[in-house]
Amino acid sequence: MSYTVKMTSDNSGQPTFYHRSEVLDAKEQLFELFQLSDPEIRRGLFSSLLVRNALVLLSGTYGTGKTQFVRLVAKLLFGGNEGEKFAYETCHQDLTVLDALYHLDLAELQQGKEVVHPKDILTARLKFFNEIQRAGSAFFNALLPLFAEQQVTYRDAVFESPDFVCLLDRNPEDATSGEIPGAFLDRINYSFDIPATHLEGMIRLQETRQQADGHHWNGLEELADPALTFEQLEETWADVERVEIPRRMLLFGGMLTDALRLCIAADRSTARPDYDLGCETCRFQGEICSHLLSVPGQRITDSMFRLAQALAWLDGEKQIQTGHLIAAFPWCLSHRLNLRPEHRRDTPGDQHWVRNVALDQMLRPKLPKWNEALDAYQEGDTGTLEELGENDLVIRELRVMATEKPSGQ
C-alpha cells in the first residue's frame, strides 16, 4: 500500500492567501449569477478551478446552464474574451484532430509545403470542450497527450500547452452521444452533476436579470465583473500547492481510496474481470469493494489530495484536514465508478451513490475507528491495530505498515 502524492517544485513554504479576497469575490459573483442550490457542489466545483491543470467534467441535461457556467468562469477568472486565455470547441462525430487543434497555412500549402499552426484551444488557459461525449475515438486518443503531457504532436511538429484548466461537458440524455472511453475518464480529475434550476433559483435568476436599464436576456457573463487577472489566478494555483498535506492526512486520504480497492480474496487491480471473488459469501460483502465491478487506480488519490488543498486554501487553512479530504472524495470518484448492475438499478446516479451510499452509509461510520487506528499507528501500538482491524481491511493494511515502518516514523 503506497500513500503518496506528487508534490510540485512550487510547493515550498506556506501559502500567502494573497489573492484570497479576489477569489472569494469571484465565488460570490459566480453563484449569484449561476443558480446551483447544493452548497457541497458549489464548494467543490469552484475549488476545482483553483487546481492547476485540472480536468473538470460537467454533466447535465439540456438547459442546465453548463455552457453559461463556463462563460462566467472565463469572465470572472480568465479575462473573459475568447482567444489567448479562453477557447472552446464543440465536439461531434466528424470532428478531426486537425479541425480542432491545428490549422494549415494555406499560403505555404499552395507552394507545396505543409505547415501547421496550433489553434487557440491548445494555448488557451481555459479550455472548454462542449458535448465531449459526441467526439470519436480518434479525437479522444489525440487529447490524451495534451492532458497527460501538456503537448501534442502533428507529424514532426510538437506543440506545447501552458498550464490551464479544462472544462468538459456532456448531456447523458443526448441520443447522438457515445460512451466516453474509460482511459479518458480516468484522466479527468473531477466531475459534477449539474441539476436543473428549481423555483427558488429561477426567481433569483430572473431578479438578477432585472437591472435598472431593463431585463437582460443575453448571457449572464454581461452582468459579471472580472474578479482576478489571469496572472493573479496563476499565482493562486501556486499558492494552493503550498497548502501542507500532513503525514496523518496522507494516511487518511490513502485509507479512503484503499477502501475502494481492498479485497480479501484477491488484488482487484490485477485480477481478471471474470474471476469469481465470492462476494456473495464474503464476510466483507457489505463493504464498498463488493459493489464494484472494477477498482480505480492511483489518479483518484492524487486528484483528491489536490482538490483538498484547494478546499483548505479557500477556507484560509494552511494544512488540509479530514473534512477537506471527505469533501473532495465524491467529485474524484463518480466518473471513475464502475458499479455492479444490481446496485446501479438501486440508485438514480453514480454521484448520488457515492455521496449517499459509499460516503454517508459506508465510510462515515468508520471514521471514529479509523481515527483511533491512526492514533495507534503513530504510537506504534500494533495490538490495538490488530484488534481494530479484525473487521476492517483498511486498518489491517495500516497494521502491516506499522510492523514494517522504521522506529521514529
ZIMOUR-V828177 format. One record per backbone hydrogen bond with DSSP energy under -0.5 kcal/mol. CO is the residue of the C=O (numbers start at 1). NH is the residue of the N-H. Records with the same first field share a line. If there is no record, write none. Layout:
CO: NH + NH
//
This chain:
1: 3
2: 4
8: 11
10: 12
17: 20
19: 23
20: 24
21: 25
22: 26
23: 27
24: 28
25: 29
26: 30
27: 31
28: 32
29: 32 + 33
30: 34
33: 35
34: 36
37: 39
38: 42
39: 43
40: 44
41: 45
42: 46
43: 47
44: 48
45: 49
46: 49
47: 50
48: 51
50: 52
51: 54
54: 56 + 166
55: 189 + 190
56: 58 + 168
57: 59 + 192
58: 170
59: 194
61: 64
65: 69
66: 70
67: 71
68: 72
69: 73
70: 74
71: 75
72: 76
73: 77 + 78
74: 78 + 80
76: 227 + 228
81: 86
85: 126
86: 83
87: 128
89: 91 + 130
92: 95 + 136
96: 100
97: 101 + 102
98: 102
101: 119
103: 117
104: 106
105: 109
106: 110
107: 111
108: 111 + 113
109: 112
113: 115
115: 105
117: 103
119: 122 + 123
120: 124
125: 127 + 165
126: 87
127: 167
128: 89 + 130
129: 132 + 169
130: 91
131: 134
132: 135
133: 178
136: 140
137: 141
138: 142
139: 143
140: 144
141: 145
142: 146
143: 147
144: 148
145: 149 + 150 + 151
146: 150
150: 161
152: 159
153: 155
154: 157
157: 154
159: 152
164: 53
165: 127 + 167
166: 56
167: 129
168: 58
169: 132
170: 60 + 172
171: 174
174: 177
181: 185
182: 186
183: 187
184: 187 + 188
185: 188
190: 57
192: 59 + 194
193: 195
198: 202
199: 203
200: 204
201: 205
202: 206
203: 207
204: 208
205: 209
206: 210
209: 211 + 216
211: 214
214: 211
215: 217
219: 222
220: 223
221: 224
229: 233
230: 234
231: 235
232: 236
233: 237
234: 238
235: 239
236: 240
237: 241
239: 242
240: 243
244: 246 + 320
246: 249 + 250
247: 251
248: 252
249: 253
250: 254
251: 255
252: 256
253: 257
254: 258
255: 259
257: 260 + 261
258: 261 + 262
259: 289
261: 268
266: 268
267: 270 + 271
272: 275
275: 277
278: 281 + 282
279: 282
282: 285
284: 287
287: 290
288: 291
289: 292
291: 340
297: 300
298: 301 + 302
299: 303
300: 304
301: 305
302: 306
303: 307
304: 308
305: 309
306: 310
307: 311
308: 312
309: 313
310: 314
311: 315
312: 317
313: 316
318: 244
321: 324 + 325
322: 326
323: 327
324: 328
325: 329
326: 330
328: 331 + 332
329: 332 + 333
330: 333 + 334
331: 191
333: 336 + 337
334: 337
338: 293 + 294
340: 343 + 344
341: 345
343: 346
344: 347
349: 353
350: 354
351: 355
352: 356
353: 357 + 358
354: 359
355: 360
357: 361 + 362
358: 363
359: 364
363: 366 + 367
364: 367
366: 370
367: 371
368: 372
369: 373
370: 374
371: 375
372: 376
373: 377
374: 378
375: 379
376: 380 + 381
377: 380
380: 382
381: 385
382: 386
383: 387
384: 388
385: 389
387: 390
388: 391
389: 392
392: 396
393: 397
394: 398
395: 399
396: 400
397: 401
398: 402
399: 403
400: 404
401: 405
406: 409
//
